Amino acid sequence: QVRVEEYGGGLVQAGGSLRLSCSASGSIGIVYDMNWYRQAPGAQRELVATIRSDSTTYYTDSVKGRFTISRDTAKNTMYLQMISLKAEDTGVYYCNAEVQRLGRSDRYIYWGQGTQVTVSS
């Protein structure tokens, strides 16, 4: 079994900061790409940022320069530091991780349950 959990959501004023965490635990062999997604009310889930196993990163245009993704490989944990938050950053933030379980050769994507981020204007 593999479990992925997000932490750190909350309510913040526009211009403020939040730091999200995402941890993968369980029968983990290797964690490959880790991703942050978000879903605003009435909208589709969108990819916000990616950090690959070689630590290269990707950001969607709307968060470039404001969000920073990082990971602690030893802890199977990923972070999203968000600054200069805007009302349009509001949504449920989900993380996922591509995991190869111990003793297995195949990989699966595991999702967390999501954490709410609300930015008041």
N, C-alpha and C positions, 0 to 999 in steps of 0.2 A: 504493500500500500504506500502511496505517496500523497502527502497533504500539502496544499499551498494556501497560505494565509496572508492577508493584507492587514496592515496596522497604520494608524496615524491620521485618518480622515478627521474632519471636523468643520466647524464654522469659522470663517475668517473674513475680515473686511478686505475690500478691494485694496490692492497694494501690499497686502500682507504676504506671509510665507507659511508654508507647511512642508513637512517631510513625511513621505510615505515609505513604509517598509513592506517587503514581501519575502516571506521565508518558505522554503521548501523543506519538508522533513519526511522521514520514513525510510523505505528501502531504496535509497538513492545510490546509483553507481556514478553517473555523470550527469551534470546539468549543462545543457547547451544554451540556446538562446533563451533570454528572459524578456518579457514584454510587459509594458503598461498600456492598457486600453482605458477608455472612458466612454460613458454613455450618458448623454444629457437627456432630460425628460423629452419624450416624443421623438428622439433622434436615434439613429443607428449607432451601434458601438463603433468607435474609431480607434485606430492605433495611434498612441501618443509618442511612445519611445521604445527603442529596442536596445539591448546590450547583448552582444554575442559572447561566445565562450572565449574569444580572443580579445575581448573588451572593446571592440569597435562598437560605435553607437550610431543610432539613427533617431532623428526627431521629426515630428510633423512640423510643417512651417509655422503654425500658429504658436508653438511653444519655444521655438529656437531663441536662445539668448535668455530665457526665463527659467527653463527647467533643466535639471542636470540629472542624468541617470548614472548610477554606479552600482557596483556589486562587490560583495565579499565572498569570494569563491569558497574559502574554507568553511564559511557558515551557510553556504547555499542561500544567501540573502541578497536581495536587490533593494535599492533605494531610489526614490524620486524626490529630489529637492526642488521645490517650487517656490519661486519668488515673483514679486510684482504680479500677484494673482489678479485676475479679472473676473467679472461676473460670468463671462462666457466659459470660464474654466469649471464652472459648477457641473457636477455630475457624479455618477458612481464610477469609481476607479477600480478596475480589475487588473490583476496581474496573472500572467501564465508563465509556465516554464516547460521547456522541452526536456524530458528526462529519460535517461536510459537507466532502468532499474538494475539493482545488483543481480548478477548472474544471468542477465538477459541481454540480447543484442538489439532488440527493437526499441524504438523510442515512441513516447506518447506526450501529448500536450496536456498538462494539468492546469486547471483554473482555480483561482481563489473565489471567495464568495462576494467580494467587492467591499469597498469602503466609501462612504459618502463624503464628498467634498462640496461644501457650500460657500460661495464667495458672495458676500453682500455688497451691494454698490451704494 
